[in-house]
Amino acid sequence: MHPDALTPLLFSLSESQALAPAIGEAAQLSLGVLEERNFEGGEFKIRPMQSVRGRVAYVFQSLAGLGDTSPSERLLRLLFLLNTLRDGGASECVALIPYLAFARKERRTQLRDPVNTRYVAQLLETSGADRILALDVHNPAALDNSFRIPVDHLSALPMMVDHFATRLSGAQIVIVSPDIGGIKRTQLFREMLEKRLGREVELAFIEKRRAMGVVSGGTLVGNTAGRTVIVLDDLCATGGTLLRAADACRKSGAAAVYVAVTHVPLASGLDALLAAQNIAGIVTTDSVGVLPAMRAAPRVIPPTLATLSIAPLIGQALKRVLAGKPLGPLIERWPVPFEA
């Protein structure tokens, strides 16, 4: 048998290929080749071009709707590929989904509400996924409760802590959650930043309510006067929530307001943040692939925008899984030596 016959392979669908080479390099995994054909009427065919029998197959696919592919189409293509790999004899199929669509509707808040996160989990499990790796999902507890297969949670928070710790080391910092639901995430970020800086970091939040698509509230709870504020969230869709929080902080006397958000799936949301006069800087990741603001070429990257690549994080996570090492250190700090 050839020595590479049973080594794991990393597959990436065409709409998510921008990050695949860097992930493969960081994980020391070979990239699998796919045949992807589109037919009239929106149908398609996806086929691995090498044998997967007896091999572990990793599939990278971000579910953000970009360009001509909607979240639903991306999910369907992922499901079909997982089924194909399983039919081809793959010993294990692991779905790497940095942006998990439909995760915002993870519980019932009204009569007859859907629970979309659970429905996506059932589809992935039925299609042959043995394990899921996700990044900064909207509600990790709800995701754990939805899946009956192992789920590994990665977070961009340590990367963002590293970014701000080197740039705001002398500032009096307040971490602000733009709504009550994000307080736990904000607390974790605050604790990591305090540990990194070796001093106290304050906490505040915005009282916000949403009902039938209408957002109300906006009261700031906490003190931001004279402080440097970091408004933290997992997702920016239209940018409305983050803009409201930034405006409330500035009106309360904040010296400067920065926004840190992991996922920016829509061009309109990022453009709204970039156009805001009261936001000094935006830190995000490339979890959705090429950021919306950068898709129209040629375009100069705005000086207020910093994009952190998730490829080294996912790559090291895969390398650790293959070596039998824990993922815990990646959730606590960044960068992390592989030996840690």
C-alpha positions as CSV (number, residue, x, y, z in Angstrom):
1,M,0.0,0.0,0.0
2,H,1.2,3.5,-0.8
3,P,2.4,5.3,2.4
4,D,-0.1,8.2,1.7
5,A,-3.0,5.9,0.9
6,L,-4.7,6.4,4.3
7,T,-3.5,9.9,5.3
8,P,-6.3,12.4,5.9
9,L,-7.4,14.7,3.2
10,L,-8.8,18.3,3.4
11,F,-11.5,19.2,0.9
12,S,-12.9,22.6,0.2
13,L,-15.8,23.5,-2.0
14,S,-15.1,26.1,-4.7
15,E,-16.9,28.9,-2.9
16,S,-14.8,28.5,0.2
17,Q,-11.4,27.8,-1.4
18,A,-9.7,31.1,-0.5
19,L,-8.6,29.9,3.0
20,A,-8.1,26.2,2.1
21,P,-4.4,26.3,1.1
22,A,-3.4,28.2,4.3
23,I,-5.4,25.8,6.5
24,G,-3.8,22.8,4.7
25,E,-0.3,24.2,5.2
26,A,-0.9,25.0,8.9
27,A,-2.4,21.5,9.5
28,Q,0.2,19.8,7.2
29,L,-2.7,18.2,5.3
30,S,-2.9,17.5,1.6
31,L,-5.7,19.2,-0.3
32,G,-8.2,16.9,-2.0
33,V,-9.3,17.6,-5.5
34,L,-13.0,17.9,-6.3
35,E,-14.8,17.8,-9.6
36,E,-17.6,20.4,-9.4
37,R,-20.1,20.7,-12.3
38,N,-23.1,22.9,-12.5
39,F,-26.1,22.0,-14.7
40,E,-28.9,24.0,-16.1
41,G,-31.6,24.9,-13.6
42,G,-29.3,25.1,-10.6
43,E,-28.4,21.4,-10.2
44,F,-24.9,20.3,-9.6
45,K,-22.5,17.4,-9.2
46,I,-19.5,17.2,-6.7
47,R,-17.1,14.2,-6.9
48,P,-13.7,13.6,-5.1
49,M,-11.0,12.9,-7.7
50,Q,-9.1,10.5,-5.6
51,S,-10.0,7.5,-3.4
52,V,-11.2,8.4,0.1
53,R,-11.7,4.7,1.2
54,G,-10.5,4.2,4.7
55,R,-9.4,7.9,5.0
56,V,-10.5,10.7,7.3
57,A,-12.0,13.5,5.2
58,Y,-12.1,17.1,6.4
59,V,-14.5,19.4,4.6
60,F,-14.2,23.1,4.8
61,Q,-17.2,25.2,4.0
62,S,-18.3,28.6,5.3
63,L,-22.1,29.0,5.1
64,A,-22.2,32.8,4.5
65,G,-24.2,33.8,1.5
66,L,-21.7,35.4,-0.8
67,G,-22.0,36.3,-4.5
68,D,-24.2,33.8,-6.3
69,T,-24.3,31.2,-3.5
70,S,-26.9,31.6,-0.7
71,P,-26.5,30.0,2.7
72,S,-29.1,27.4,1.7
73,E,-27.1,26.4,-1.4
74,R,-23.9,26.3,0.4
75,L,-25.4,24.0,3.1
76,L,-26.9,21.7,0.4
77,R,-23.6,21.4,-1.4
78,L,-21.9,20.6,1.9
79,L,-24.5,17.9,2.7
80,F,-24.1,16.4,-0.8
81,L,-20.3,16.2,-0.5
82,L,-20.5,14.6,3.0
83,N,-22.8,12.0,1.6
84,T,-20.6,11.4,-1.4
85,L,-17.5,11.0,0.8
86,R,-19.3,8.6,3.1
87,D,-20.5,6.6,0.1
88,G,-16.9,6.5,-1.2
89,G,-15.8,4.7,2.0
90,A,-14.3,7.6,4.1
91,S,-13.7,6.3,7.6
92,E,-14.6,9.6,9.2
93,C,-16.1,12.9,7.9
94,V,-15.4,16.1,9.8
95,A,-17.2,19.3,8.7
96,L,-15.2,22.5,9.3
97,I,-17.8,25.3,9.3
98,P,-16.4,28.6,10.5
99,Y,-19.6,30.5,9.8
100,L,-22.6,28.3,10.7
101,A,-25.7,29.8,9.1
102,F,-29.2,29.5,10.6
103,A,-27.6,29.5,14.1
104,R,-29.3,32.7,15.3
105,K,-32.7,31.0,15.6
106,E,-31.6,28.4,18.2
107,R,-34.7,28.6,20.5
108,R,-38.4,29.3,20.5
109,T,-39.3,32.8,21.6
110,Q,-42.8,32.8,20.2
111,L,-45.5,30.2,19.6
112,R,-44.7,27.8,16.7
113,D,-41.2,29.2,16.3
114,P,-38.7,27.0,14.4
115,V,-35.5,25.9,16.0
116,N,-33.2,26.2,12.9
117,T,-30.0,25.2,14.7
118,R,-31.5,21.8,15.5
119,Y,-32.7,21.3,12.0
120,V,-29.3,22.0,10.6
121,A,-27.7,19.6,13.1
122,Q,-30.1,16.8,12.0
123,L,-29.3,17.4,8.3
124,L,-25.5,17.3,9.0
125,E,-25.7,14.2,11.1
126,T,-27.9,12.4,8.5
127,S,-25.5,13.3,5.8
128,G,-22.7,11.5,7.5
129,A,-20.8,14.1,9.5
130,D,-19.0,12.4,12.4
131,R,-17.8,15.6,14.0
132,I,-18.3,19.4,13.6
133,L,-15.8,22.2,14.1
134,A,-17.3,25.7,14.3
135,L,-16.1,29.2,15.1
136,D,-17.9,31.6,17.5
137,V,-21.4,30.3,17.0
138,H,-24.2,32.5,18.3
139,N,-25.0,30.2,21.2
140,P,-22.5,27.4,21.9
141,A,-24.8,25.8,24.5
142,A,-27.7,25.6,22.0
143,L,-25.4,24.1,19.4
144,D,-24.2,21.4,21.9
145,N,-27.8,20.6,22.7
146,S,-28.7,20.4,19.0
147,F,-26.0,17.9,17.9
148,R,-25.7,14.3,18.9
149,I,-22.2,14.1,17.5
150,P,-19.1,15.8,18.9
151,V,-18.8,19.6,18.3
152,D,-15.5,21.5,18.8
153,H,-15.9,25.2,19.4
154,L,-13.1,27.5,18.4
155,S,-13.1,31.2,19.1
156,A,-11.5,34.3,17.5
157,L,-11.5,36.1,20.9
158,P,-7.9,35.2,21.8
159,M,-6.8,36.5,18.4
160,M,-8.7,39.7,19.1
161,V,-7.2,40.0,22.6
162,D,-3.7,39.7,21.1
163,H,-4.6,42.4,18.5
164,F,-5.9,44.9,21.1
165,A,-3.3,44.2,23.8
166,T,-0.5,45.3,21.5
167,R,-2.3,48.4,20.3
168,L,-4.2,49.7,23.4
169,S,-1.8,48.6,26.1
170,G,-1.8,52.1,27.8
171,A,-5.6,52.8,27.5
172,Q,-8.3,52.5,30.1
173,I,-10.5,49.9,28.4
174,V,-14.2,49.1,28.8
175,I,-15.6,46.0,27.0
176,V,-19.2,46.6,25.9
177,S,-21.8,44.0,25.0
178,P,-24.3,45.5,22.5
179,D,-27.1,43.4,24.1
180,I,-27.8,41.3,27.2
181,G,-27.4,38.1,25.3
182,G,-23.8,38.8,24.6
183,I,-22.7,39.4,28.2
184,K,-21.1,36.0,28.7
185,R,-19.0,36.4,25.5
186,T,-18.0,39.9,26.7
187,Q,-17.0,38.6,30.2
188,L,-14.7,35.9,28.6
189,F,-13.1,38.5,26.4
190,R,-12.6,40.8,29.4
191,E,-11.0,38.1,31.5
192,M,-8.6,37.2,28.7
193,L,-7.6,40.8,28.1
194,E,-7.1,41.4,31.9
195,K,-4.8,38.4,32.0
196,R,-2.9,39.6,29.0
197,L,-2.6,43.2,30.2
198,G,-2.1,42.4,33.9
199,R,-4.6,45.0,35.0
200,E,-8.4,45.6,35.4
201,V,-10.6,46.0,32.3
202,E,-14.1,47.3,32.9
203,L,-17.4,45.9,31.6
204,A,-20.6,47.5,30.3
205,F,-23.6,46.5,28.2
206,I,-26.5,48.0,26.2
207,E,-30.1,47.2,27.2
208,K,-31.7,46.1,23.9
209,R,-35.0,44.4,23.1
210,R,-36.1,42.8,19.8
211,A,-39.7,41.8,19.0
212,M,-41.2,41.0,15.6
213,G,-38.1,42.4,14.0
214,V,-38.3,45.8,15.8
215,V,-35.4,46.8,18.0
216,S,-36.0,49.0,21.0
217,G,-34.1,50.1,24.1
218,G,-30.5,51.4,23.9
219,T,-29.7,52.3,27.5
220,L,-26.0,52.0,28.4
221,V,-25.4,50.2,31.7
222,G,-21.9,51.0,32.9
223,N,-19.3,53.8,32.7
224,T,-17.6,54.6,29.4
225,A,-16.7,58.3,30.1
226,G,-13.1,59.0,29.1
227,R,-12.5,55.3,28.4
228,T,-11.5,53.4,25.3
229,V,-14.4,51.2,24.4
230,I,-14.4,47.8,22.6
231,V,-17.9,46.8,21.4
232,L,-17.8,43.0,21.0
233,D,-20.2,40.8,19.1
234,D,-20.2,37.5,17.2
235,L,-22.0,38.7,14.1
236,C,-22.6,41.8,12.1
237,A,-25.5,41.5,9.6
238,T,-26.8,45.0,8.9
239,G,-24.6,46.7,11.5
240,G,-27.5,48.3,13.3
241,T,-26.9,46.8,16.7
242,L,-23.2,47.7,16.7
243,L,-23.9,51.2,15.5
244,R,-26.5,51.8,18.2
245,A,-24.0,50.6,20.8
246,A,-21.2,52.8,19.5
247,D,-23.5,55.8,19.4
248,A,-24.6,55.2,23.0
249,C,-21.0,54.9,24.2
250,R,-19.9,58.1,22.4
251,K,-22.9,60.0,23.9
252,S,-21.8,58.8,27.3
253,G,-18.3,60.3,26.9
254,A,-16.2,57.4,25.5
255,A,-12.8,58.7,24.3
256,A,-12.8,56.2,21.4
257,V,-14.9,53.3,20.2
258,Y,-13.6,50.1,18.5
259,V,-15.8,47.3,17.2
260,A,-14.7,43.6,17.3
261,V,-16.9,41.1,15.5
262,T,-16.1,37.6,14.3
263,H,-18.4,37.2,11.4
264,V,-19.4,39.8,8.8
265,P,-21.4,38.0,6.1
266,L,-23.1,41.0,4.4
267,A,-21.5,43.9,2.5
268,S,-24.1,46.3,3.8
269,G,-23.2,45.6,7.4
270,L,-19.5,46.2,7.0
271,D,-20.0,49.2,4.8
272,A,-22.3,50.7,7.5
273,L,-19.5,50.2,10.1
274,L,-16.8,51.7,7.9
275,A,-18.9,54.7,7.2
276,A,-19.6,55.5,10.9
277,Q,-17.8,58.6,12.1
278,N,-18.0,57.5,15.8
279,I,-16.1,54.2,15.2
280,A,-12.3,54.5,15.4
281,G,-11.5,51.0,14.2
282,I,-13.0,47.6,13.2
283,V,-11.5,44.2,13.9
284,T,-13.0,41.1,12.3
285,T,-12.0,37.8,10.7
286,D,-12.2,36.2,7.2
287,S,-14.5,33.5,8.5
288,V,-16.9,34.2,5.6
289,G,-14.1,34.1,3.0
290,V,-13.2,37.4,1.2
291,L,-14.7,40.2,3.2
292,P,-17.7,42.0,1.6
293,A,-15.8,45.3,1.5
294,M,-12.9,43.7,-0.4
295,R,-14.9,41.9,-3.1
296,A,-15.1,44.8,-5.5
297,A,-11.6,45.0,-7.1
298,P,-9.6,47.1,-7.1
299,R,-10.3,48.4,-3.6
300,V,-8.0,49.9,-1.0
301,I,-8.3,48.3,2.4
302,P,-9.6,51.1,4.7
303,P,-7.1,52.0,7.5
304,T,-9.8,51.5,10.1
305,L,-10.3,47.9,9.2
306,A,-8.2,45.0,10.5
307,T,-8.9,41.5,9.3
308,L,-7.5,38.6,11.2
309,S,-7.2,35.3,9.3
310,I,-8.7,32.2,10.9
311,A,-6.6,29.9,8.7
312,P,-3.7,29.5,11.3
313,L,-6.3,28.8,14.0
314,I,-8.2,26.2,12.2
315,G,-5.0,24.7,10.8
316,Q,-3.5,24.3,14.2
317,A,-6.7,22.9,15.6
318,L,-6.6,20.2,12.9
319,K,-3.0,19.5,13.5
320,R,-3.7,19.1,17.2
321,V,-6.6,16.7,16.6
322,L,-4.4,14.6,14.4
323,A,-1.7,14.5,17.1
324,G,-4.2,13.8,19.9
325,K,-3.5,17.1,21.6
326,P,-6.3,19.1,23.4
327,L,-7.9,22.2,21.7
328,G,-8.2,24.0,25.1
329,P,-5.1,26.1,24.8
330,L,-6.5,27.6,21.5
331,I,-9.6,28.8,23.3
332,E,-7.6,30.5,26.1
333,R,-4.9,32.5,24.3
334,W,-3.2,33.3,21.0
335,P,-0.7,32.6,19.6
336,V,-0.1,29.2,21.1
337,P,3.0,27.1,20.5
338,F,2.0,23.7,19.1
339,E,3.9,22.1,22.1
340,A,1.6,23.7,24.6
